[in-house]
Amino acid sequence: MSDGDRVSGACSCKLGRTAGKYGLDGLDERLRERRADGASLRRLETVVNEAVLQAALEGADTDVLRDAASIYRNLTGEDVSAGVRTETEAWLSRVGVDPAELDRDFVSYQTVRSHFRECLGVDTARERSLSVDDAEGTIEWARSRSQGIVGRTIERLDGTDGFHCGSVDVTTVVRVSCADCGGSYPVERFLDRGGCDCETDAQTQ
């Protein structure tokens, strides 16, 4: 059995089970190649999930060709409105793809990392040194997930016990405050400026 086929059979981690469920033979080899080309674990998370989505679409009851990457972005993108996400989920349901099941089958970058280390024996130590770009990706993913959860929870309330709402958009504002220097910034500004003023204050003392 080749490394490319291993994920569909011998590997029992979530990534392996998901790949087997959707028939993603050869995924390990693809991940190895992308990793060797310098792809981050965050990017490989997207590679896996787009492959899962593409396989689900190929098995759906539709002749409409839609770009899996665009659909995935509509489902998970940080800057995508709750309305667009809901419309995308509704379209998936109409063509026979359960969006809730799909969301459960999507993997995180931590799952990808565990798969590399525990199933493929590939060292991911270089991910321990986190870059600003990696941090931005992680924060955007977490914010998108939280916005999606809040939006879907509110929409589920619509029409129950006298609760009503229209097409809602949920926005999450993240601020970073430092108790030492007193600075407070939107997280994007905090990352762009290289942190707070603690080091500058220390140098002037």
N, C-alpha and C positions, 0 to 999 in steps of 0.2 A: 504494500500500500504506500503510495507516495505521500509527501507532506501535503500536497494540494488536495488529496482525497481524504486525508486523515480527519479533517474537521467534520465531515459528514457521517463519520462512524465512531471512531475510537474516543474522541474527545467528548467528555460529559459536562463541561462547563456550560454556562448559559450561551456563550457565543457558539460553541459547538452544537448545542441542541437546536439553537435557532437556525444555524446554517443547514443542519440536517432536515429540519422541518420545511425549509423553503428550497431545498435542493441546491444549495450553493456550493457544489463541488468545485474545488480549485480555489476557494477563498483564501486558504492559508498561504498559498503561493503568491497570490495577489497582494496580500498584506505584507508578506516578507519583502516583496519587490518594492512596494511603496515605502516601507520602512527604510530599506536600503537607500532609497532615493532621498531620504531626509524628511518624510512625512511625519508629523507629530501624531501622538496618540489621539489627540482631539480630531485631527483630520481623518484618521483611520476609523474613528467612531462614525463619522459621516459616511465614509466609504461603505462600511458594513450596513448601516441603516438604509442607505440608498439602494443597496443591492437587495435587501429584504423587501423594500417597497416595490422595486422593479419586479421581483419574483411574484409578489402578491398581485400586482397589476396584470402580469402575464397570465395569471390563473383566474382573472376576474371576467365577469360577463360583460365585456365591452370591446368594441372595435376602435374606440377612440384612442389615438396615440397621444399620450401626454408625458412630458419630461419628468422622470422620477425625481430628479434633483430639484426642480421647481416645486413639485408637490411636497417634497420633504421640507423645503424651506417654508412653505405655507403652513405646514404643521408645527414646525419647531422654531422658526425664525424669531429673533428677539424683536425685530421691528415690524412684525406682522400683526395686524389687528385681530382682535377676537372674532370679528365678523368674517374676515377672510379665512381664519382657521376653522370656524364653524361651517362655512360654505364648502371648504375642502373636505371636511369630515362627512358632510352630508352627501357630497358627490361620491366619495368612497363607499359609503353605505349603499347608495343606489346601484353601484356596479358590482356589489357583492363582496366588498372588502370591509371587514369590521375594524373601524378605526381604534376602538378600545383595545382589541386584541393586538393590533399592529403596534400600538404604543407600548403594550406590555412586552412585545418581542424586540423592540428596539434596545440596543445595548448602549452602555455608557463608556466613556474612555477608560474608566477604572476596570470595566469588564474586559476591554481590549488589552489593557496592561496585564491583567491577571492571566489572560489567555496566552499572551506572549511568554510570560515568565513560567507559568505552571504547565502549560500544554505544549508549547513549542520550544521551551528552553532558551528563549532569547532574552538577553539582558536589556532592560529598559532604563538603566541607571541614569542615562543622560537626561531623562525627563525630570530627575530630581532637582536640577538647576532650572528653575522656572523663569521664563522670559516674560517681559511685559505683554508681548503678543499672546502667549499662552494664557496669562492671567486674564487678559481681556476676553479671550474665548471662553474660559471657564465661567467668568462672571456673566457674560451674555447668555450662556447656556442656562445657568441657574436662574437668571431673571426671566428668561423666556418660559422656562418650566413653571416658575411660580405664577407668572401672568396667566399661563394656560390653565393652571389648576384653579386659580381664583375665578377666571372667566367662565370656565365650565361649571363650577360650583354655583355661581350666580344664575347662570342660564337654567340649571336644573331646578332652581327655586321658582322660576317663572310660572305663575299660575297656581302655585301651591299656597294654601292658607292665606289667601288674599295678597300674595306677593306678586308684583308684576314688573316687568322691565322690557325695554326695547332691545335693539341690537347694541350690546355694550362693548366698549373698548376698555381694557384694563391696562393701566400703565404703572410700572413699578419704578420708583425713584430711590436709588441707593446713594447714601451719603456716608463718607468716612470721616470720623472725628477723632482727633488725637487729644487725649487727656493731658499730655505733657506740654505741648506748645499751644494748645487751644485752637488749632486749625480745624476747619470743617469744610469739606469739599464734596461736590458730586463725584462719584467714583471715577468717571471718565477723566475729570480734571485732575484728580489725585494721581492717576496713573500717568497722565500726560506730563505733569510737572515733576515726576520722579519722587512722589511721596509728599510728606509734610515739611515743616521748617525746622524740625528738631536738629538735624545735622548743621544747618546754617546757624541756628541759635547757639549750638555748642561751639562752633568755630569762632564766634564773635565774643565769647566770654573770656 
